[in-house]
């Protein structure tokens, strides 16, 4: 089962590109009326991670006007969705109900498929680009009336739980080809829980989430915090607990639910960053102890033992092996 679909209008002649986009968008997302000032040569791309009734996608296009009318809503039937637009570049205007707001790069905005809306999206110095979440209403663990308080309102994508959601979507996009159908339930639930936490944080409505959803969102938030602080040697269950205003015992409990410990998870992420840097030809002159220290290993001997236990060889041997492989690949590509 293929989960990722890559699409570009440049596969057809210029005059056929907008019609092709319209046809593809109808099948991948909720149905809307669309028009563009670039219909004579609509250069656009879309990459969709298809999880059945839920999609995470990225789109680029020069400009687009999107209208969802009461007639289209009736044609869709009973299934209703939320769609979240995370703006990577460009700007626009979105209106739904009494809300009429401008959006810009670094913001996200949610619309409800069960209500008419209009959006005008445009690139500025480059194409408009966005990450899009589309998921069924019932998957979001927040009451419908709560969500209506934030529809068509721009939310900063760089702060708090919105920032965690944004980084999660970026990571999912980067690794989309690695996922299998077995990953779909986790991807759907984590995305929905992080979205609920981001919306709830804006509305002071976290208490409307179920305990399970709050716990899953907190687990992702903690992992995000760890990744952003791997270089801090003081990173520990205690600092994690303090940053998230929970007990150290609860930190241990959250990691135990996934059959690991906080210390082991931190060590694993640090070792992976070190392994990546040791294999990087651009860093081959950087001392191994400096790479280890950058990722929180202040004791060189401890790092060497941990690296060997994880990867089966000392870091020096791993670097030599990886760099020789990189040279062979470069030579093969040059003569290929």
C-alpha positions in Angstrom: 0.0 0.0 0.0 1.5 3.3 -1.1 1.0 6.1 1.4 2.8 9.0 -0.3 1.7 10.6 -3.6 3.8 13.2 -5.3 2.1 15.4 -7.9 3.2 18.2 -10.2 1.2 20.0 -12.9 4.3 20.3 -15.0 3.6 16.8 -16.3 1.2 18.3 -18.8 1.1 21.3 -21.2 0.7 24.7 -19.7 -2.9 25.2 -20.8 -3.9 21.9 -19.1 -2.2 22.4 -15.8 -4.9 24.2 -13.8 -7.6 21.6 -14.9 -5.2 18.8 -13.8 -4.7 20.5 -10.4 -8.4 20.9 -9.9 -9.1 17.3 -10.7 -6.3 16.0 -8.3 -7.3 18.3 -5.5 -10.9 17.1 -5.5 -9.7 13.6 -4.8 -7.0 14.4 -2.3 -8.9 17.1 -0.2 -12.3 18.4 0.5 -14.2 19.7 -2.6 -14.0 23.5 -3.2 -14.5 25.9 -6.1 -11.1 27.3 -7.1 -9.7 29.9 -9.4 -6.4 31.5 -10.0 -4.8 34.5 -11.8 -2.3 31.9 -13.2 -4.8 29.5 -14.8 -3.0 29.8 -18.2 0.1 28.2 -16.8 -0.5 26.9 -13.2 2.8 25.6 -11.9 2.0 23.7 -8.7 3.1 20.7 -6.7 1.5 18.6 -4.0 2.9 15.8 -1.8 0.3 13.8 0.1 0.8 11.4 3.0 -2.5 9.5 2.6 -3.8 7.9 5.8 -7.3 7.1 4.6 -9.7 9.7 6.1 -6.7 11.8 7.2 -4.0 13.5 5.1 -0.9 15.5 5.8 0.3 17.3 2.6 2.5 20.0 1.3 1.5 22.3 -1.5 3.1 25.0 -3.6 1.3 27.3 -6.2 1.5 30.9 -7.4 -2.0 32.0 -6.2 -5.4 30.4 -5.5 -8.8 31.5 -4.5 -10.8 28.8 -2.7 -14.5 28.9 -2.0 -16.6 26.3 -0.2 -20.3 26.9 -0.8 -23.4 25.6 1.0 -24.1 23.5 -2.2 -20.7 21.8 -2.0 -21.3 21.1 1.7 -24.6 19.4 0.9 -23.0 17.4 -1.9 -20.2 16.1 0.4 -22.7 14.2 2.7 -22.5 13.7 6.4 -18.7 13.4 6.9 -17.2 16.6 8.0 -13.6 17.6 8.3 -11.2 20.2 9.8 -8.5 21.5 7.6 -5.4 23.3 9.0 -3.2 25.4 6.7 0.3 26.0 8.0 1.8 28.8 5.9 5.5 28.2 4.9 5.7 31.1 2.5 3.3 33.7 1.1 0.2 35.2 2.6 -3.5 35.3 2.3 -7.0 36.1 3.6 -9.4 33.5 5.1 -13.0 34.1 6.1 -15.5 31.7 7.8 -18.6 32.8 9.6 -18.0 36.2 11.2 -14.2 35.9 11.0 -12.3 37.5 8.2 -8.5 37.3 8.9 -5.2 37.8 7.1 -2.6 35.0 7.4 1.1 35.1 6.7 4.2 33.0 6.8 4.7 31.2 10.2 1.0 31.1 11.0 -1.6 28.4 10.9 -5.3 28.6 10.5 -8.1 26.1 10.8 -11.4 25.9 8.8 -14.4 23.7 9.2 -15.7 21.9 6.1 -19.3 22.0 7.5 -19.4 25.8 7.2 -19.0 28.0 4.1 -15.6 29.6 3.8 -13.4 31.6 1.4 -9.6 31.8 1.1 -7.4 33.9 -1.1 -3.8 32.6 -1.0 -0.9 34.1 -2.8 2.8 33.8 -3.1 4.9 36.9 -2.7 8.6 36.7 -3.7 8.1 33.0 -4.3 5.2 30.6 -4.6 2.7 30.2 -1.8 3.7 27.1 0.2 1.9 25.3 3.0 1.6 22.2 5.0 -2.0 21.0 5.2 -3.7 18.8 7.8 -7.1 17.4 6.9 -8.8 15.1 9.4 -12.4 14.1 10.4 -14.1 16.3 13.0 -14.6 13.3 15.3 -10.8 12.5 15.4 -10.0 15.9 17.1 -10.5 15.4 20.9 -12.1 18.8 21.4 -15.8 19.7 21.5 -17.1 21.3 18.3 -18.2 24.5 20.1 -14.7 24.9 21.5 -13.1 24.6 18.0 -15.5 27.1 16.6 -13.9 29.8 18.8 -10.6 29.5 16.8 -11.8 28.8 13.2 -10.4 31.2 10.6 -8.1 32.9 13.2 -4.4 33.0 12.7 -2.2 31.2 15.3 1.5 31.7 15.6 3.2 28.4 14.5 6.4 29.0 16.4 5.3 29.1 20.1 4.3 26.6 22.7 2.3 23.5 21.5 1.8 25.2 18.1 5.6 25.0 17.7 5.6 21.4 18.7 2.8 20.6 16.1 4.7 22.5 13.4 8.0 20.6 14.1 6.1 17.3 14.2 4.6 18.1 10.7 8.0 19.1 9.4 9.4 15.8 10.6 6.5 13.7 9.2 7.0 15.4 5.9 10.7 14.7 5.8 10.2 11.0 6.7 7.0 10.3 4.9 8.5 7.7 2.6 9.6 5.6 5.6 6.1 5.0 7.0 4.1 1.9 6.5 0.3 1.2 7.0 1.1 -0.1 10.5 2.2 3.5 11.4 -1.1 5.1 10.4 -3.0 4.8 13.7 -0.1 6.4 15.6 0.4 9.2 13.0 -3.3 10.0 13.1 -3.7 10.0 16.8 -0.5 12.0 17.5 -1.3 14.6 14.9 -4.9 15.0 16.3 -3.6 15.2 19.9 -1.0 17.8 19.1 -3.5 19.9 17.1 -5.9 19.7 20.0 -3.2 20.8 22.4 -2.2 23.7 20.1 -5.8 24.9 19.8 -6.5 24.3 23.5 -3.5 26.3 24.5 -4.8 29.3 22.5 -8.2 29.0 24.1 -7.2 27.9 27.6 -9.2 24.8 26.9 -6.8 22.0 27.6 -9.2 20.7 30.2 -11.7 19.8 27.4 -9.2 17.2 26.1 -9.4 13.6 27.3 -6.6 12.5 29.8 -5.3 10.1 27.1 -5.0 12.9 24.5 -3.3 15.2 26.9 -0.8 12.5 27.9 0.0 11.6 24.2 0.5 15.3 23.4 2.7 15.7 26.5 4.9 12.7 25.4 5.5 14.3 22.0 6.1 17.7 23.6 8.7 16.2 25.9 10.5 14.4 23.0 10.5 17.7 21.1 12.0 19.4 24.2 14.7 16.8 24.4 15.7 17.1 20.7 16.1 20.8 21.1 18.2 20.5 24.2 20.5 17.5 23.4 23.6 19.6 23.6 22.9 20.6 27.2 24.9 18.2 29.5 22.4 18.9 32.4 19.5 17.5 30.4 17.9 14.9 32.7 14.5 13.7 33.9 14.7 16.5 36.6 15.2 19.3 34.0 12.5 17.8 31.8 10.1 17.6 34.7 10.8 21.2 35.7 10.4 22.5 32.2 6.9 20.9 31.9 5.8 21.4 35.4 5.3 17.8 36.2 7.0 15.4 38.6 10.1 13.4 37.9 8.1 10.3 38.7 5.6 11.2 36.0 8.4 11.7 33.5 9.6 8.2 34.2 6.1 6.8 33.9 5.6 8.4 30.5 8.7 6.7 29.1 8.0 3.4 30.9 4.7 3.3 28.9 6.9 2.8 25.8 9.3 0.3 27.4 12.2 2.7 27.8 13.6 5.3 30.2 14.2 9.0 29.8 17.9 8.5 30.2 18.0 5.8 27.5 16.0 7.9 25.1 18.2 10.9 25.6 21.3 8.8 25.1 20.0 7.2 22.0 19.2 10.6 20.4 22.6 12.0 21.3 24.4 8.9 19.9 22.4 9.2 16.7 23.4 12.9 16.3 27.0 12.0 16.9 26.9 9.1 14.4 25.4 11.4 11.8 28.1 14.0 12.3 30.9 11.4 12.3 29.7 10.3 8.9 29.6 13.8 7.5 32.6 14.5 5.1 32.2 18.2 5.8 33.0 17.6 9.5 35.9 15.2 9.0 38.5 17.6 10.5 36.4 18.2 13.6 37.8 16.2 16.6 35.6 13.4 17.8 35.6 14.7 21.4 34.3 18.0 20.1 31.4 16.3 18.3 30.6 14.3 21.4 30.6 17.4 23.6 28.4 19.3 21.2 25.7 16.6 21.8 26.0 16.5 25.5 28.8 13.9 26.1 31.3 15.6 28.3 33.2 12.4 29.2 35.1 11.2 26.1 35.7 7.7 27.5 32.0 7.3 28.4 31.0 8.4 24.9 33.4 5.9 23.3 31.9 3.0 25.3 28.3 4.1 24.7 29.0 4.5 20.9 30.6 1.1 20.7 27.8 -0.6 22.5 25.2 1.0 20.2 27.0 0.6 16.8 29.5 -2.2 17.3 32.7 -0.3 16.8 34.6 2.7 18.3 33.7 6.1 17.0 37.1 6.5 15.3 36.6 3.3 13.3 33.0 4.2 12.4 34.1 7.6 11.1 36.9 6.0 8.9 34.5 3.4 7.6 31.7 5.9 6.8 34.1 8.4 5.2 35.6 5.7 3.0 32.1 4.8 1.9 31.3 8.4 1.1 34.5 8.6 -1.1 33.5 5.5 -3.0 30.0 6.8 -3.6 31.3 10.1 -4.9 33.8 8.4 -7.2 31.1 6.1 -8.5 28.7 9.0 -9.2 31.5 10.9 -10.9 32.3 8.0 -13.3 28.8 6.8 -13.7 
